Amino acid sequence: MKEHVSLLLVGIGGYGAKYVEHLFSKMEDHAIQIVGAVDPQASRSKFYDVIRDMKIPIYQDMASFYESCTADLAVISSPIHYHCEQTCFALEHGSNVLCEKPAAATVQEVRKMIEYRDRFKKTVAIGFQWVYDPVFLKLKQDILADKLGKPLRLKTVVLWPRDNTYYTRSPWAGRIRMNDRWILDSVANNAAAHFLHNMFFILGDDLLNTAFPEAVQAELYRANRIESFDTCCMRIWIKNIEILFYATHASKDKFGPYFEYEFENGKVIFNDPKVGENKLVVFYKNGEEHTYGTIDHGNMRKLWVTIEKIRGKTEVICPLESALAHTLVINGAHESSRINDFPEKVLRKEQDMIWVENLSTTMADAFENDKLFSEMGVPWAQRGELVDLTNYDGIKGENI
């Protein structure tokens, strides 16, 4: 008989609906009981009627749930600016937490979450699902076993166009702050956050640890009428290893995520068109190739690993410390660069979509040549400052 685990779902719309759908299909296999759902706009969830039919209580806020109930695990899928507050509240009331990525908007908030986790002696996992993927973990195991040699340079590019609907789906989308709360929503802190975090995780000195960035130089841009940025390039330093990240929601073309991780003995490539979609492959310098397999970007293994941790059977793969490395870079990037508007003359509009002329080519060239946009002679590019992250105590916001 499997040990029973009770779940509270905080947020059942948006990404939270994916948890609901997955849990409904797997609950009986894993001895799970959903004991409550918290969402002030629960009726907007496509699973609202199903949840009510299953007699799962729905609450307006977490305080109402914890007045008379408890849960082994709170699964938090709320907007970024509530992650810290809700995680700490759940910990204080006896629940472990699985919180969606990013952990929070600021370094200060993530450190507060760590403090609460340690004080109440609970588990907090963050939902960067790639690092839970067995294919990606096998690559890290081989790196730790020195099969690829010393890491030299890691770089990733993501072109994921988004129309105006993406930015009007919720009041906080594309926002820097709202109601005196930091949000820092952006292409790098939301849709493409996984692919930035992956590079820090893969350089960790054991299977569960993540390497911490030491410096960042960023260039932040926007084409859409938002507060935050929809396009960026960054150069990040870890242990004298150069990490490059390029991402946009303002291209006409869709591409990626595509990455190249260069090591002494070979190069790891994801999404190589010659190999196949979502395939992770290493090309060794001696001519050999090894295909690790296909990565499932939508996998929910993070949920089951966290539940098994609560049962004392495994360890959390992405704790708060791991997610902190990503938040550290996001905060540093905002300090490094103002958000620069693309010139009107390079913007193209079609229905609800805005894109930047030739941006796809510019990003491909920058990626290929290991350069930031400002180093490519691009007329609209603006150089960002190098920000030291080694003693960084959190975003101040003077330049935002």
Backbone hydrogen bonds, N-H to C=O, Kabsch-Sander energy under -0.5 kcal/mol:
donor,donor_aa,acceptor,acceptor_aa,energy
5,V,31,A,-1.8
7,L,33,Q,-2.8
8,L,73,L,-2.7
9,L,36,G,-2.3
10,V,8,L,-0.6
10,V,75,V,-3.1
11,G,9,L,-0.8
11,G,38,V,-2.5
16,G,13,G,-1.6
17,A,14,G,-1.1
18,K,15,Y,-1.5
19,Y,15,Y,-0.9
20,V,16,G,-2.0
21,E,17,A,-2.6
22,H,18,K,-2.3
23,L,19,Y,-3.0
24,F,20,V,-2.4
25,S,21,E,-1.1
26,K,22,H,-1.0
26,K,23,L,-0.6
27,M,23,L,-2.2
29,D,26,K,-0.6
30,H,26,K,-1.0
30,H,27,M,-1.0
31,A,27,M,-0.5
32,I,27,M,-1.5
33,Q,5,V,-2.0
35,V,7,L,-2.6
35,V,33,Q,-0.7
36,G,7,L,-0.9
37,A,57,P,-2.0
38,V,9,L,-3.2
39,D,37,A,-0.5
39,D,59,Y,-2.4
42,A,39,D,-1.5
44,R,41,Q,-2.0
45,S,42,A,-2.1
48,Y,45,S,-1.6
51,I,47,F,-2.8
52,R,48,Y,-2.2
53,D,49,D,-2.4
54,M,50,V,-1.7
55,K,52,R,-1.6
56,I,51,I,-2.1
59,Y,37,A,-3.2
65,F,61,D,-1.1
66,Y,62,M,-2.6
67,E,63,A,-1.0
68,S,65,F,-1.2
69,C,65,F,-1.6
72,D,6,S,-0.6
73,L,6,S,-2.0
74,A,96,N,-2.9
75,V,8,L,-3.1
75,V,73,L,-0.6
76,I,74,A,-0.7
76,I,98,L,-2.6
77,S,10,V,-3.4
77,S,75,V,-0.6
82,Y,79,P,-2.2
83,H,80,I,-1.5
86,Q,82,Y,-2.7
87,T,83,H,-2.4
88,C,84,C,-2.6
89,F,85,E,-2.0
90,A,86,Q,-2.4
91,L,87,T,-2.4
92,E,88,C,-2.4
93,H,89,F,-1.1
94,G,91,L,-1.7
95,S,90,A,-2.6
96,N,72,D,-2.6
97,V,123,T,-2.8
98,L,74,A,-2.4
99,C,125,A,-2.8
100,E,76,I,-2.6
110,V,106,T,-2.0
111,R,107,V,-2.3
112,K,108,Q,-1.7
113,M,109,E,-2.2
114,I,110,V,-2.1
115,E,111,R,-2.2
116,Y,112,K,-2.3
117,R,113,M,-2.5
118,D,114,I,-2.4
119,R,115,E,-2.3
120,F,116,Y,-2.5
121,K,117,R,-0.7
122,K,117,R,-1.7
125,A,97,V,-2.7
126,I,318,C,-2.8
127,G,99,C,-2.5
128,F,126,I,-1.4
129,Q,127,G,-1.6
131,V,128,F,-1.2
132,Y,129,Q,-1.3
133,D,129,Q,-0.5
133,D,130,W,-1.6
137,L,133,D,-2.5
138,K,134,P,-1.9
139,L,135,V,-1.5
140,K,136,F,-1.9
141,Q,137,L,-2.4
142,D,138,K,-1.9
143,I,139,L,-2.1
144,L,140,K,-2.7
145,A,141,Q,-1.7
146,D,143,I,-1.5
147,K,142,D,-2.5
152,L,262,E,-3.1
153,R,262,E,-1.4
154,L,242,E,-2.3
155,K,260,E,-2.0
156,T,244,L,-2.0
157,V,258,Y,-2.6
158,V,246,Y,-2.1
159,L,255,F,-3.3
160,W,158,V,-0.6
160,W,248,T,-2.5
162,R,249,H,-2.0
164,N,352,D,-2.1
166,Y,163,D,-1.3
167,Y,163,D,-0.7
168,T,164,N,-1.1
169,R,165,T,-0.5
173,A,170,S,-1.0
175,R,172,W,-2.0
178,M,181,R,-2.2
181,R,178,M,-1.3
183,I,176,I,-3.2
184,L,176,I,-1.4
185,D,175,R,-2.0
187,V,229,F,-1.1
190,N,186,S,-0.7
192,A,187,V,-2.1
193,A,190,N,-1.3
195,F,192,A,-0.6
196,L,192,A,-0.9
196,L,193,A,-0.6
197,H,193,A,-2.5
198,N,194,H,-2.5
199,M,195,F,-0.5
199,M,196,L,-0.7
200,F,196,L,-0.8
200,F,197,H,-0.7
201,F,197,H,-2.4
202,I,198,N,-2.7
203,L,199,M,-0.6
203,L,200,F,-0.5
204,G,201,F,-1.8
209,N,206,D,-0.5
211,A,200,F,-2.4
214,E,237,W,-3.3
215,A,237,W,-1.0
216,V,387,V,-1.9
217,Q,235,R,-2.5
218,A,385,E,-0.6
219,E,233,C,-2.4
220,L,338,R,-0.7
221,Y,231,T,-2.8
222,R,340,N,-2.0
226,I,224,N,-2.0
227,E,174,G,-1.1
228,S,174,G,-2.4
230,D,221,Y,-1.7
231,T,221,Y,-1.9
232,C,247,A,-2.6
233,C,219,E,-1.7
234,M,245,F,-2.1
235,R,217,Q,-2.7
236,I,243,I,-3.1
237,W,215,A,-2.3
238,I,241,I,-1.9
241,I,238,I,-2.3
242,E,152,L,-1.1
243,I,236,I,-2.7
244,L,154,L,-2.6
245,F,234,M,-2.0
246,Y,156,T,-2.3
247,A,232,C,-2.1
248,T,158,V,-1.9
249,H,230,D,-2.4
255,F,159,L,-2.6
258,Y,157,V,-2.4
259,F,270,F,-1.1
260,E,155,K,-2.3
261,Y,268,V,-2.8
262,E,153,R,-3.4
262,E,260,E,-0.6
263,F,266,G,-3.0
264,E,150,K,-1.9
265,N,148,L,-2.7
266,G,263,F,-0.6
267,K,283,F,-2.3
268,V,261,Y,-3.0
269,I,281,V,-3.3
270,F,259,F,-2.0
271,N,279,K,-1.9
275,V,272,D,-1.9
276,G,272,D,-2.5
279,K,276,G,-1.5
280,L,293,G,-2.6
281,V,269,I,-2.6
281,V,279,K,-0.6
282,V,290,H,-2.6
283,F,267,K,-2.9
284,Y,282,V,-0.7
284,Y,288,E,-2.6
285,K,265,N,-2.7
287,G,284,Y,-1.8
290,H,282,V,-2.2
292,Y,280,L,-2.7
292,Y,290,H,-0.6
293,G,280,L,-1.0
295,I,278,N,-2.3
297,H,295,I,-0.9
299,N,296,D,-1.6
303,L,300,M,-1.3
304,W,300,M,-1.1
305,V,301,R,-2.6
306,T,302,K,-1.8
307,I,303,L,-2.1
308,E,304,W,-2.3
309,K,305,V,-1.8
310,I,306,T,-2.0
311,R,307,I,-1.5
312,G,309,K,-1.6
313,K,308,E,-3.0
314,T,308,E,-0.5
320,L,124,V,-0.5
322,S,319,P,-0.5
323,A,319,P,-1.7
324,L,320,L,-2.2
325,A,321,E,-0.9
325,A,322,S,-0.7
326,H,322,S,-0.7
327,T,323,A,-2.0
328,L,324,L,-2.7
329,V,325,A,-1.4
330,I,326,H,-2.3
331,N,327,T,-2.7
332,G,328,L,-2.3
333,A,329,V,-2.8
334,H,330,I,-1.8
335,E,331,N,-1.4
336,S,332,G,-2.0
337,S,333,A,-1.9
340,N,220,L,-2.7
340,N,338,R,-0.8
342,F,222,R,-2.3
346,V,343,P,-1.8
347,L,344,E,-1.3
348,R,355,W,-3.0
350,E,353,M,-2.5
353,M,350,E,-2.3
355,W,348,R,-2.7
356,V,250,A,-2.6
357,E,346,V,-3.4
357,E,355,W,-0.5
359,L,356,V,-1.9
362,T,358,N,-2.4
363,M,359,L,-2.8
364,A,360,S,-2.0
365,D,361,T,-2.6
366,A,362,T,-2.4
367,F,363,M,-2.5
368,E,364,A,-2.5
369,N,365,D,-2.1
370,D,366,A,-0.7
370,D,367,F,-0.8
371,K,366,A,-2.3
375,E,372,L,-1.3
376,M,373,F,-1.9
378,V,373,F,-1.1
381,A,378,V,-1.4
385,E,336,S,-2.5
387,V,216,V,-2.9
387,V,385,E,-0.5
388,D,386,L,-0.5
389,L,214,E,-2.8
390,T,214,E,-0.8
392,Y,389,L,-1.1
400,I,397,G,-1.3
